[in-house]
Amino acid sequence: MSSPKGSSFLTMADEMEMDKIAGPDPTRTKSGLTKRGGNTQKQKDAWSKSHDAGGDLESSFGSTANFNLGGPEVETRTPGKGTVATMGSTSCGSKVGRAIRGLWRTRLTEDTNADRELYVKTTIRELVIYSVFLAILCIMTYGMTSTSMYYFTKVMMDLFLDTPFNDTKNNFKGLTNTMDFWRFAQGPMLDGLYWEEWYNGEALDNEDLGYIYYENKLLGVPRLRLLKVGPDSCSVHQDFENEISECYDSYSEGSEYQDAFGPGLTGDNDTAWVYNTEAELDGSTHWGLITWYGGGGYVRTLGKTRDEAEGVVDYLKENLWVDRGTRAVFLDFTVYNANINLFCVVKIVTEFPATGGAIPHYQFWTVKLLRYVDTRDYFVLACEFVFCMFIAYYIVEEILEIRVHRFSYLKSVWNCLDILIIMLALIGIAFSIFRTMEVNDKIQDLVDNTDKFADFEFLGFWETQFNSMLAAIIFFSWVKLFKYISFNKTMTQLSSTLARCAKDIMGFLIMFAIIFLAYAQFAYLVFGTMVKDFSTFGSCIFTLFRIILGDFDFYALEAANRVLGPTFFITYVFFVFFVLLNMFLAIINDTYSEVKSDIARQKNEFEIADYFKRGYNKVMNKLNFRKDKIIDLQKALKNADINQDKRLDFDEWRQELKRRGHAEAEIEAVFAKYDVDGDRVLDEDEQKRMHADLEGQKEELNNELEEVEKAQKTNRPVSGRARSARSHSAGSHGNSSNSSSDDENDSATQSQRGGSGGGGTNIAHEEFTVLTRRVDRMEHSIGSIVSKIDAVLIKLEAMEKARLKRRETMSKLLDSISESEAGSDEAVKRAQMEKLVREELERWEADSPAPRTPSARSGRNVTSSMAEPESMQMSNV
């Protein structure tokens, strides 16, 4: 039986593996062939179920995957009949369904405990997909930030906060009273907002006005806003009622003064003297250093030019705009730098506490409100779309997992973290859409009204919160990476340590909280009036944590109280630092040691390195196996010609390769490939051609082995040239181990055809070649099965003959014993012997026929076991 070049054959293991999954075929005939319609619906369902479970048919069954999946329907001809049996193909709908299901296949949606290979593949697949998601998230996050943001903020802060006043060396950060505020307003504020001449004194053109540092466009006009309380907002003690007539309380929305004052009482309708509500100003509350401030107040814009702004400041100062009831003055403006496409929203606050004096406070929000301008921004936009697709993907994944596990889904911390990340991402997506729409409206309104105050505070604040939320998302996303690498026992040390010592830590925290809060309250009451770090209870807590880390001001404590200060410091350091902190570390260290010892005795669920190493070893074993095959063929070609006539007939070839353990089909295929004239003899030219081909294939395999070894050392994938060389060498000898490579080539050929030839009468040459290969593989597989069945039948027949012969021998032995004379002792022995022999004969007759598929070894065991009683009986007689 011959085969065309490049053909390969189904091995016996492939057939057995297919039968395990497909089940017995009731239409299979005695000869092993399949009748028309032999691929039953039950078998198709079994194949589909196997494929849905994550099995790779092509990798599991070699070339059998081409019989039942994809491509045109393949027909197998039964010898002696013209009818064909159709190998069913999977419907398009089921393929799409399996593909969609495969997209969301995770360890929680699939039963991976029973299938270790599926667990490994699913884990690696989840890890790869999540790594791509994490990379997209990082690109999207860092693509909208740059170091220019810091320098932009620093430039603006230095200009307005560090510039000294005109008549003193003080600046805004050192502002302490009302006069300092007016010095700032008439000096650094006006100088920073209005740049109307070059550094050489030359006046700027009109189109160059309105820029800070000549680069940062001032949007709209700046605005001053004042909040105050009324003169009767608090009560004076009765002992001082005659001395103190007015009392101005600390600021709160309940005590806020909302009536007109100053020139507003005499009919001046300037907005600086008339109260405007938060709704009218479209403002928002602000968290200052002392308290929260409302969004309303008395407002006044400064104008487009320095002269106009200077006149407004002088007017407000002369009319005592800031008086005893004033509690805060806000300076708000926004600048835009087109060079770096950044906005800087500035809020400079001067708080006037009820104690008198002034406290400076400020906020600079540098944000990127116009997101998409240049090519880099549009690349980030593409990443944002991909991010949205990932979020939709993970939403579906979590829904499927919740559907499978119900309420038990929430028992896992990782699942809760997944939901948290998805919720934050959805909020971020919604805000991003809102911000884009709102910024466009703001800018359009600003273009239409250039003399109007540009209020970007709301957008600046929420853009900052949006960036903080992105930081939280990326933080939790990196932490979530532990979910996908937890299969490695080393990666579980952190979670195992924290989980095991959680109870001990909770008990320790109770003790620590009692002592820590006791010291915090003591420090607040003793040092709160003298030391800034202890001025509030919250500040006390942070200060005590800083002392643990070595950041403290001992001299401030000593200056506040010469006795209690050092005593407080020494006792706190002793109990908290030397005792409690070391107790905490001891709990962690002991638990970590236990976890380390337990992990050392555990076995990894699987090692990624081992998994790829097994794949590498598998490739190397296949290549070495093929190399050994080639060497065997070369030796057979050299030694098979026993008579040295330089003509190698098939019997000599077959005998030599049989001795080396090769299969009948393989021997036939290789011989037929080079027996061009078909005379069943390889002449000298044909032998030379075979030898040349084997040398070429051997050289290709050596090169491929070297390349795989280099790839292993450098941790890079095997190149396409090596894979193609492997496929070519696999198809060149036609042995059973190369069937999977040939099937890959067949599948590639089918894909190139694009499914053509479904019903036409003309058959392409490539399709004919594929069909021919498959028919040859089936013929050789069937021939191998038939030959094995014949060998089994021969062995069964030999065993039956041996059983009859043994029965005949034992009958003769029984007859000879019965004919002997009876004696006293001899008669007893004969009776016992006769009894034993008859029982043995009855046992033989009651034995069932020989097994259906005995091996040669089992046959030898049966023969030897049945021969032993015979020799024993003969010796006893």
C-alpha positions in Angstrom: 0.0 0.0 0.0 1.5 3.3 -1.1 1.0 6.9 -0.1 1.7 10.2 -1.9 4.5 12.4 -0.6 3.9 14.2 2.6 1.0 11.9 3.8 0.6 11.0 7.4 -1.4 8.4 9.3 -3.8 8.0 12.2 -2.1 6.1 15.0 -3.8 3.5 17.1 -3.7 5.9 20.1 -5.6 8.5 18.0 -8.3 6.0 17.1 -8.6 4.9 20.7 -8.8 8.5 22.0 -11.5 9.3 19.5 -13.5 6.2 20.6 -13.2 7.2 24.2 -14.9 10.6 23.5 -17.3 9.7 20.7 -18.4 6.4 22.3 -19.0 3.1 20.5 -20.4 3.4 17.0 -23.3 1.0 16.4 -22.8 1.3 12.7 -19.2 0.1 12.8 -18.8 -3.2 10.9 -16.8 -6.2 11.9 -14.0 -5.2 9.6 -13.6 -1.9 11.3 -15.1 0.2 8.5 -18.0 2.7 8.9 -21.3 2.4 7.1 -23.0 5.3 5.4 -24.1 7.9 8.0 -21.9 6.3 10.7 -21.1 9.6 12.4 -24.2 9.6 14.6 -25.8 12.6 16.4 -24.6 11.2 19.7 -21.0 11.3 18.6 -21.4 14.8 17.2 -22.8 15.9 20.6 -19.9 14.2 22.4 -17.4 16.0 20.2 -19.2 19.3 20.7 -19.3 18.8 24.5 -15.6 18.0 24.5 -14.8 21.1 22.5 -16.9 23.3 24.8 -15.1 22.0 27.8 -12.0 23.7 26.5 -10.4 20.7 24.7 -8.4 21.4 21.6 -9.4 18.6 19.2 -6.5 19.2 16.9 -4.0 19.0 19.7 -5.8 16.0 21.4 -6.4 13.8 18.4 -3.9 15.0 15.9 -5.3 14.7 12.4 -8.7 13.5 13.5 -9.7 17.1 14.2 -9.9 17.6 10.4 -12.5 14.8 10.1 -15.2 16.3 12.3 -14.5 20.1 12.5 -14.5 22.8 9.9 -13.9 22.8 6.2 -15.8 21.0 3.5 -17.4 17.6 4.3 -15.0 14.8 3.8 -16.2 11.5 2.3 -14.6 8.1 3.2 -15.1 5.3 0.7 -15.7 1.8 1.9 -13.9 -0.8 -0.3 -16.3 -2.5 -2.6 -19.0 0.1 -2.4 -19.7 3.3 -4.2 -21.4 5.0 -1.3 -19.7 7.4 1.0 -19.9 8.3 4.7 -20.1 12.0 5.5 -17.9 13.3 8.3 -20.2 15.9 9.8 -19.0 19.5 10.3 -19.9 21.8 13.1 -22.6 24.3 12.3 -21.8 28.0 12.1 -24.1 28.8 14.9 -22.5 26.4 17.3 -19.0 27.7 16.4 -20.1 31.3 17.1 -21.7 30.2 20.4 -18.5 28.5 21.5 -16.4 31.4 20.4 -18.6 33.9 22.4 -18.6 31.6 25.4 -14.8 31.2 25.1 -14.4 35.0 25.4 -15.7 35.0 28.9 -14.3 31.7 30.1 -12.7 32.0 33.5 -11.8 29.8 36.4 -15.1 30.8 38.1 -17.3 30.0 35.1 -15.6 26.7 34.2 -15.0 23.5 36.2 -11.2 23.6 36.1 -10.6 21.3 39.1 -11.0 18.1 37.1 -9.0 19.3 34.1 -5.6 20.6 35.0 -4.7 21.5 31.5 -7.9 23.7 31.2 -7.0 25.3 34.5 -3.5 26.2 33.3 -4.8 27.6 30.0 -7.6 29.5 31.6 -5.3 31.1 34.2 -2.7 32.1 31.6 -5.5 33.5 29.3 -7.0 35.6 32.1 -3.5 36.9 33.1 -2.7 37.9 29.5 -6.0 39.6 29.0 -5.7 41.5 32.3 -2.2 42.5 31.5 -3.4 44.1 28.3 -6.1 45.9 30.2 -3.6 47.1 32.8 -1.3 48.4 30.0 -4.2 50.3 28.3 -5.2 51.8 31.7 -1.6 53.0 32.3 -1.3 54.5 28.9 -4.7 56.2 29.3 -3.8 57.5 32.7 -0.3 58.7 32.2 -1.1 59.9 28.7 -3.0 62.9 30.1 -0.4 63.9 32.7 3.1 65.4 32.3 5.8 67.1 34.2 4.7 70.4 32.7 1.8 70.4 35.1 4.1 70.7 38.1 6.2 73.5 36.5 3.1 75.4 35.4 1.7 75.2 39.0 5.1 76.2 40.5 5.4 79.3 38.2 2.0 80.5 39.1 2.5 80.0 42.8 5.9 81.7 42.8 4.4 84.7 41.0 1.5 85.3 43.4 2.7 83.8 46.7 6.4 84.4 46.9 6.6 87.9 45.4 7.4 90.4 48.2 5.2 93.4 48.9 6.2 96.8 47.6 7.0 98.4 51.0 8.0 95.3 53.0 9.9 92.1 52.5 6.9 90.1 53.4 4.9 88.1 50.9 1.4 86.4 50.8 2.6 83.3 52.6 3.6 85.5 55.5 0.5 87.6 55.5 -0.7 88.3 59.1 -3.2 91.2 59.1 -5.5 93.4 57.1 -2.8 95.8 56.0 -0.8 92.9 54.6 -3.9 91.9 52.6 -4.2 95.4 51.0 -0.4 95.4 50.3 -0.8 92.1 48.5 -3.9 93.4 46.5 -2.2 96.6 45.4 1.2 94.9 44.7 1.8 91.3 43.8 -1.8 90.7 42.8 -2.1 93.6 40.2 1.5 93.0 39.1 0.9 89.3 38.5 -2.5 89.7 36.8 -1.7 92.5 34.3 1.4 92.4 32.1 1.1 95.4 29.9 4.8 96.1 29.0 7.9 94.2 28.1 10.8 93.9 30.5 12.5 96.9 28.7 9.5 99.1 29.4 8.1 99.0 25.9 4.2 98.8 25.9 2.6 95.6 24.6 0.3 95.6 21.6 -3.5 95.2 22.2 -3.5 91.7 21.0 -0.7 90.8 23.4 -2.5 92.1 26.5 -4.2 89.7 28.9 -1.3 87.3 29.2 0.6 86.4 32.3 4.3 85.8 31.7 3.5 86.6 28.1 2.4 82.9 27.7 -0.6 82.3 29.9 -3.9 83.7 28.7 -6.1 85.2 31.4 -9.6 83.9 30.8 -12.3 86.6 31.4 -11.6 88.9 34.3 -10.5 88.1 37.9 -13.0 88.4 40.7 -12.9 89.3 44.4 -15.5 87.7 46.7 -16.1 88.6 50.4 -17.9 86.8 53.2 -18.7 88.4 56.5 -20.8 88.1 59.7 -23.1 90.6 61.3 -22.3 92.8 64.4 -24.8 90.9 66.5 -23.9 87.4 65.5 -22.7 86.5 69.0 -23.6 87.5 72.6 -21.4 89.6 74.9 -21.1 88.5 78.5 -23.2 90.7 80.8 -20.1 91.9 82.7 -18.8 93.5 79.4 -22.1 94.7 77.9 -21.4 98.3 78.8 -17.9 98.1 77.4 -18.4 96.0 74.2 -21.3 97.0 72.0 -20.7 94.7 69.0 -19.8 91.0 68.8 -18.7 89.3 65.6 -18.9 85.5 65.7 -16.7 83.0 63.8 -18.0 82.3 60.3 -20.9 79.8 59.8 -23.7 79.8 57.2 -26.2 80.6 60.0 -24.3 83.7 61.1 -23.5 84.9 57.6 -24.3 88.6 57.0 -26.4 89.2 53.8 -27.5 92.8 54.1 -26.1 95.7 52.1 -23.3 97.7 53.8 -21.0 100.6 53.2 -21.9 102.7 50.2 -24.7 100.2 49.5 -26.6 101.7 52.3 -26.7 105.0 50.5 -28.0 103.7 47.2 -24.7 102.5 45.6 -25.8 99.4 43.6 -22.2 98.1 43.1 -22.1 94.3 43.6 -19.3 94.8 46.1 -21.8 96.1 48.6 -24.8 94.0 47.8 -25.1 90.3 48.7 -25.4 87.6 46.0 -26.6 84.2 46.9 -24.7 81.0 45.9 -27.4 80.2 43.3 -27.0 83.7 41.7 -23.2 83.3 41.5 -23.4 79.6 40.5 -20.8 79.1 43.1 -19.8 76.3 45.5 -18.7 75.9 49.0 -15.0 76.0 49.9 -13.1 74.2 52.7 -10.7 76.6 54.3 -8.1 76.2 57.0 -10.6 77.4 59.7 -14.0 76.3 58.5 -16.3 75.7 55.5 -17.3 78.8 53.5 -20.5 79.3 51.4 -20.6 80.0 47.7 -22.4 83.4 48.0 -21.1 86.8 49.1 -20.2 90.3 48.0 -18.3 90.1 44.6 -16.4 92.6 42.4 -14.7 91.9 39.1 -11.4 93.7 38.5 -11.6 94.7 34.9 -9.5 94.0 31.7 -6.7 96.5 32.3 -4.4 97.3 35.2 -5.7 100.9 35.5 -9.3 99.7 35.8 -8.3 97.0 38.4 -6.2 99.4 40.4 -9.1 101.8 40.6 -11.4 99.0 41.9 -8.9 98.0 44.6 -8.4 101.6 45.7 -12.2 102.2 45.8 -12.7 99.1 47.9 -9.9 100.0 50.3 -11.1 103.6 50.8 -14.6 102.4 51.6 -13.5 99.8 54.1 -14.7 96.8 52.2 -12.8 94.6 54.6 -14.0 95.4 58.2 -14.4 93.7 61.6 -17.1 91.4 60.3 -15.1 90.1 57.3 -14.2 86.4 57.6 -12.8 85.6 54.2 -11.8 87.2 50.9 -11.4 85.1 47.7 -9.4 86.0 44.6 -10.5 83.7 41.7 -9.2 83.6 38.1 -8.2 81.0 35.5 -5.4 81.0 32.9 -4.8 78.8 29.9 -1.5 78.0 28.3 -1.9 77.0 24.7 1.7 75.8 24.5 1.1 72.9 26.8 -2.8 72.8 26.6 -3.3 73.2 30.3 -5.6 75.2 32.5 -4.6 76.6 35.9 -7.6 77.4 38.1 -6.4 79.7 41.0 -8.1 80.4 44.3 -6.2 82.6 46.7 -8.0 83.0 50.1 -7.3 85.3 53.0 -9.2 84.1 56.1 -9.9 86.6 58.9 -10.6 84.6 62.1 -12.6 86.0 65.0 -9.3 86.2 66.9 -8.1 89.0 64.6 -5.3 88.9 62.1 -5.2 87.1 58.8 -4.4 83.5 57.7 -3.4 82.9 54.0 -4.7 79.9 52.1 -4.5 79.0 48.4 -5.4 76.3 45.8 -3.9 75.9 42.3 -5.5 73.3 40.1 -3.6 72.6 37.0 -5.8 70.4 34.8 -6.2 69.3 31.2 -9.8 70.2 30.3 -9.3 70.2 26.5 -8.4 66.5 26.2 -7.9 66.0 22.4 -5.7 68.3 20.5 -2.7 66.6 19.0 -1.8 63.1 17.7 -0.8 61.9 21.1 -4.2 62.9 22.6 -6.0 61.1 19.8 -4.0 58.0 20.6 -5.1 58.3 24.2 -8.6 58.7 22.9 -8.3 55.3 21.1 -7.0 53.8 24.3 -10.0 55.2 26.2 -12.3 53.5 23.7 -10.4 50.2 24.2 -10.7 50.8 28.0 -14.5 51.2 27.6 -14.6 47.9 25.7 -12.6 46.2 28.4 -15.0 47.5 31.1 -18.0 46.2 29.1 -16.1 42.9 28.7 -15.5 42.6 32.5 -19.1 43.6 33.2 -20.4 40.7 31.2 -17.7 38.5 32.9 -18.9 39.5 36.4 -22.5 38.9 35.5 -21.7 35.4 34.3 -19.8 34.7 37.4 -22.6 36.0 39.6 -25.1 33.9 37.6 -23.0 30.8 38.4 -22.1 31.4 42.1 -25.1 33.6 43.2 -24.5 35.2 46.6 -21.4 33.2 47.3 -19.7 35.3 44.6 -19.4 38.2 47.2 -17.5 36.0 49.7 -14.3 36.6 47.7 -12.4 39.8 48.3 -11.2 39.7 44.7 -14.7 39.6 43.3 -15.6 42.7 45.5 -12.5 44.4 44.2 -13.6 43.7 40.6 -17.0 45.3 41.3 -15.3 48.3 42.9 -13.0 48.8 39.9 -15.9 48.6 37.4 -18.0 51.0 39.4 -15.2 53.6 39.6 -14.5 53.1 35.9 -18.2 53.8 35.0 -18.2 56.9 37.1 -15.0 58.1 35.4 -16.5 57.4 32.0 -19.6 59.4 32.8 -17.6 62.3 34.2 -15.4 62.4 31.2 -18.4 62.8 28.9 -19.8 65.5 31.1 -16.5 67.4 31.3 -16.1 67.4 27.6 -19.6 68.9 27.1 -19.3 71.4 30.0 -15.9 72.7 28.9 -17.2 73.3 25.4 -20.2 75.3 26.8 -17.9 77.3 29.1 -15.5 78.2 26.4 -18.2 79.2 24.0 -19.8 81.4 26.7 -16.4 82.9 27.4 -15.8 83.8 23.8 -19.2 85.5 23.6 -18.6 87.5 26.9 -14.9 88.3 27.3 -15.7 90.8 30.1 -17.3 88.1 32.3 -15.7 86.2 35.1 -14.7 82.7 33.9 -15.8 80.3 36.6 -13.8 77.1 36.1 -13.7 76.3 39.8 -16.3 73.5 39.5 -14.6 71.8 36.6 -11.2 72.3 38.1 -12.3 70.7 41.4 -14.0 67.7 39.8 -11.2 67.2 37.3 -8.9 66.9 40.3 -11.3 64.4 41.9 -11.4 62.5 38.6 -7.6 62.3 38.6 -7.7 61.0 42.2 -10.3 58.4 41.2 -8.1 57.3 38.3 -5.2 57.0 40.8 -7.5 54.7 42.9 -8.5 52.6 39.9 -4.9 52.1 38.8 -3.9 51.3 42.4 -6.6 48.7 42.9 -5.9 47.3 39.4 -2.3 46.7 40.3 -3.3 45.1 43.5 -5.8 42.9 41.6 -2.8 41.4 39.7 -2.3 39.2 42.8 -5.6 37.5 41.9 -4.0 36.1 38.7 -0.6 35.1 40.1 -1.9 33.5 43.3 -1.3 30.1 41.8 2.4 30.6 42.8 2.9 29.8 46.4 5.5 32.6 46.8 2.9 35.2 45.7 0.5 34.2 48.4 2.9 35.0 51.3 1.4 38.5 51.8 -2.2 37.5 51.8 -1.6 34.4 53.9 0.4 36.2 56.5 -2.2 39.0 56.9 -5.1 36.5 57.0 -3.4 34.3 59.6 -2.5 37.1 61.9 -5.7 39.1 61.5 -7.1 38.2 64.9 -3.8 38.9 66.7 -3.5 42.2 64.9 -7.1 43.2 65.8 -6.4 42.5 69.5 -3.2 44.5 69.3 -4.9 47.4 67.6 -7.4 47.7 70.5 -4.5 48.0 72.9 -2.6 50.4 70.7 -5.7 52.6 70.2 -6.3 52.9 73.9 -2.8 54.1 74.6 -2.5 56.2 71.5 -5.7 58.1 72.0 -4.9 58.7 75.6 -1.6 60.3 74.6 -3.4 62.3 71.8 -5.9 63.8 74.1 -3.3 64.6 76.7 -1.1 66.4 74.1 -4.1 68.3 72.7 -5.1 69.6 76.1 -1.6 70.5 77.3 0.2 71.7 74.1 -2.8 72.7 71.9 -2.6 76.4 72.8 1.2 76.7 72.2 2.3 74.2 69.5 0.8 74.4 66.0 1.2 70.6 65.5 -1.1 70.0 68.4 -3.6 72.9 67.8 -6.4 70.4 66.8 -7.2 66.9 67.8 -6.7 65.7 64.2 -3.3 67.4 64.1 -2.4 65.6 67.4 -3.0 62.2 65.9 -0.9 62.9 62.8 1.9 64.4 64.9 2.0 61.4 67.2 2.4 59.1 64.1 5.2 61.3 62.9 6.9 61.0 66.3 6.9 57.2 65.8 8.7 57.7 62.5 11.2 60.0 64.0 9.8 63.4 62.9 9.3 65.5 66.0 10.1 68.9 67.5 11.2 68.3 71.1 12.1 71.9 71.8 8.6 73.1 70.9 7.2 70.6 73.5 9.7 71.7 76.1 9.0 75.4 75.4 5.2 74.8 75.8 5.7 73.0 79.2 9.0 72.5 80.7 7.8 69.6 82.9 5.1 67.8 81.1 6.7 68.3 77.7 9.8 66.1 78.3 7.7 63.6 80.4 5.2 63.2 77.7 7.9 62.7 75.0 9.9 60.1 77.0 6.9 58.0 78.1 5.3 58.1 74.7 8.5 57.0 72.9 9.0 54.2 75.5 5.5 52.7 75.5 4.6 53.2 71.8 7.9 52.9 70.0 9.9 50.4 72.1 7.0 48.3 73.4 3.9 48.4 71.2 5.6 48.8 67.8 7.9 45.8 68.6 4.9 43.8 69.7 3.3 44.5 66.3 6.5 43.5 64.4 6.8 40.3 66.5 3.2 39.3 65.5 4.0 39.8 61.9 7.4 38.0 62.1 6.1 35.0 63.9 3.2 34.6 61.5 5.4 35.1 58.5 7.7 32.4 59.7 4.8 30.0 60.1 3.6 30.8 56.6 7.0 30.3 55.1 7.4 26.9 56.7 3.9 25.9 55.5 4.6 27.2 52.0 7.9 25.2 51.9 5.9 22.0 52.4 3.2 23.0 49.8 3.3 22.4 46.1 2.5 25.1 43.7 -0.8 24.9 41.8 1.4 25.2 38.8 4.5 27.1 37.8 4.4 29.2 34.7 8.1 28.5 34.1 7.5 24.8 34.5 4.5 25.0 32.2 6.6 26.6 29.4 9.5 24.3 30.2 7.3 21.3 29.7 6.3 22.7 26.3 9.9 23.3 25.5 10.8 19.7 26.5 7.8 18.4 24.5 9.1 20.2 21.4 12.6 18.9 22.0 11.4 15.4 22.5 9.4 15.5 19.3 12.4 16.8 17.4 14.7 14.3 18.9 12.2 11.5 18.1 12.1 12.6 14.5 15.8 12.7 14.4 16.0 9.2 15.8 13.6 8.1 13.1 15.8 9.5 10.4 18.8 7.8 11.9 17.0 4.5 12.0 16.0 4.9 8.3 19.6 5.7 7.4 20.9 2.6 9.3 18.2 0.5 7.7 19.1 1.8 4.3 22.7 0.8 5.0 22.2 -2.6 6.6 19.0 -4.0 5.0 20.7 -5.1 1.8 21.8 -8.5 3.1 23.0 -10.0 -0.2 24.9 -6.8 -1.1 23.4 -6.6 -4.6 22.8 -2.9 -4.3 19.1 -3.6 -4.8 16.9 -3.3 -1.7 13.6 -5.3 -1.9 10.7 -4.6 0.3 11.1 -7.8 2.4 14.6 -6.8 3.4 13.5 -3.3 4.1 10.5 -4.5 6.2 12.5 -7.0 8.2 15.2 -4.4 9.1 12.7 -1.7 10.2 10.5 -4.2 12.0 13.5 -5.2 14.1 13.9 -1.5 14.9 10.3 -1.2 16.1 8.6 0.7 13.2 5.0 0.3 12.3 3.8 -1.6 9.2 2.1 1.5 7.8 5.2 3.6 8.3 7.4 1.0 6.6 5.1 0.8 3.7 4.7 4.6 3.3 8.4 5.4 3.3 9.2 2.6 0.9 6.5 3.5 -1.5 7.6 7.2 -1.5 11.0 6.3 -3.1 9.9 3.3 -5.1 9.1 5.4 -8.2 8.8 2.5 -10.7 6.6 0.5 -8.2 8.6 -2.8 -8.6 8.8 -3.2 -4.8 12.6 -2.9 -5.1 14.8 0.2 -4.5 17.6 0.3 -7.0 20.9 2.2 -6.4 19.5 5.6 -7.7 16.4 5.4 -5.5 18.6 4.5 -2.5 20.8 7.5 -3.2 17.8 9.8 -3.5 16.4 8.5 -0.2 19.8 8.9 1.5 20.1 12.5 0.2 16.6 13.4 1.4 17.3 11.9 4.9 20.5 13.9 5.2 18.7 17.1 4.2 15.9 16.4 6.8 18.5 15.6 9.4 20.3 18.9 8.8 17.0 20.8 9.0 16.2 19.1 12.3 19.6 19.9 13.7 19.2 23.6 12.8 15.8 23.6 14.4 17.1 22.0 17.6 19.7 24.7 17.8 17.2 27.5 17.3 14.8 26.1 19.9 17.7 25.9 22.4 18.7 29.5 21.7 15.1 30.6 22.1 15.0 28.8 25.4 18.1 30.6 26.6 17.0 34.0 25.4 13.3 33.5 26.4 12.0 34.3 23.0 9.5 32.4 20.9 10.5 29.9 18.2 10.7 31.6 14.8 8.3 30.8 11.9 11.2 29.3 9.9 11.7 26.7 12.6 8.0 25.9 12.7 7.8 25.6 9.0 10.9 23.4 8.9 9.3 21.2 11.5 6.1 20.9 9.5 8.1 20.1 6.4 10.2 17.4 8.0 7.1 16.0 9.7 5.3 15.5 6.4 8.3 14.1 4.5 8.5 10.7 6.1 4.9 10.0 6.7 5.2 8.4 10.1 2.4 8.5 12.6 3.9 11.0 14.9 3.8 13.7 12.3 0.0 13.7 11.7 -0.6 16.8 13.7 1.8 18.9 11.6 0.2 17.6 8.4 -3.2 18.5 9.7 -2.0 22.1 10.4 -0.9 22.3 6.8 -4.3 20.9 5.7 -6.1 23.4 7.8 -4.1 26.2 6.3 -4.9 25.0 2.8 -8.5 24.9 3.6 -8.5 28.4 5.0 -6.7 29.7 1.9 -9.5 28.1 -0.3 -12.0 30.1 1.8 -14.4 27.2 2.0 -14.8 26.9 -1.8 -15.9 23.8 -3.5 -19.0 23.2 -1.5 -21.1 22.0 -4.4 -19.2 22.4 -7.6 -18.1 19.6 -9.9 -14.6 20.9 -10.4 -12.2 20.1 -7.5 -9.1 22.1 -6.9 -5.8 20.3 -6.9 -5.1 21.3 -3.2 -8.5 20.0 -2.1 -7.9 16.7 -4.0 -4.5 16.4 -2.3 -6.1 16.9 1.1 -8.8 14.4 0.5 -6.2 11.9 -0.8 -4.1 12.3 2.3 -7.1 11.7 4.6 -8.2 8.6 2.6 -4.7 7.2 2.8 -4.5 7.8 6.5 -7.8 6.0 7.0 -6.8 3.0 4.9 -3.5 2.6 6.7 -5.3 2.9 10.1 -7.9 0.3 9.1 -5.1 -2.0 7.9 -3.3 -1.7 11.1 -6.4 -2.5 13.1 -7.2 -5.5 11.0 -3.7 -6.9 11.3 -3.9 -6.5 15.1 -7.2 -8.3 15.2 -5.7 -11.1 13.1 -2.9 -11.4 15.6 -5.3 -11.6 18.5 -7.4 -14.3 16.7 -4.2 -16.4 16.1 -3.3 -16.1 19.8 -6.8 -17.2 20.9 -6.7 -20.2 18.6 -3.3 -21.2 20.0 -4.5 -20.9 23.5 -7.6 -23.1 22.7 -5.4 -25.8 21.2 -3.1 -25.7 24.3 -6.2 -26.0 26.6 -7.5 -29.1 24.7 -4.0 -30.7 24.8 -3.7 -30.2 28.6 -7.2 -31.6 29.1 -6.2 -34.7 27.1 -3.1 -35.2 29.1 -4.9 -34.9 32.4 -7.5 -37.5 31.2 -4.8 -39.9 30.4 -3.2 -39.4 33.8 -6.6 -40.0 35.5 -7.1 -43.3 33.6 -3.6 -44.5 34.5 -4.3 -43.8 38.2 -7.6 -45.7 38.2 -6.1 -48.8 36.7 -3.4 -49.2 39.4 -3.8 -51.8 42.2 -5.4 -50.6 45.4 -3.3 -50.6 48.5 -3.8 -49.3 52.0 -1.8 -46.2 51.8 -1.5 -46.1 48.1 -5.3 -46.3 47.8 -5.7 -43.3 49.9 -3.2 -41.4 47.9 -4.8 -42.5 44.7 -8.2 -41.4 46.0 -6.8 -38.0 47.0 -5.0 -37.6 43.6 -8.1 -38.7 41.7 -10.2 -36.2 43.6 -7.7 -33.4 42.9 -7.5 -34.2 39.2 -11.2 -34.5 38.8 -11.7 -31.1 40.5 -9.1 -29.6 38.2 -10.8 -31.0 35.1 -14.2 -29.7 36.3 -12.6 -26.3 36.9 -11.1 -26.3 33.4 -14.4 -27.2 31.9 -16.2 -24.5 33.9 -13.7 -21.8 32.8 -15.0 -19.1 30.4 -13.4 -18.7 27.0 -10.2 -16.8 26.6 -10.3 -12.9 27.0 -11.2 -10.9 23.9 -8.0 -8.9 23.7 -5.2 -10.8 25.4 -1.7 -9.8 24.9 1.3 -12.0 24.2 2.4 -11.6 27.7 -0.9 -12.7 29.2 -0.9 -15.7 26.9 2.5 -16.8 28.1 1.3 -16.4 31.7 -1.8 -18.5 31.1 0.3 -21.2 29.4 2.9 -21.3 32.2 0.2 -21.3 34.9 -1.6 -24.2 33.3 1.6 -26.2 32.7 2.6 -26.1 36.3 -0.2 -28.5 37.6 0.7 -31.0 34.8 4.4 -31.2 35.8 3.4 -31.4 39.5 1.0 -34.3 38.9 3.6 -36.2 36.8 6.1 -35.8 39.6 3.7 -36.9 42.3 2.7 -40.0 40.3 
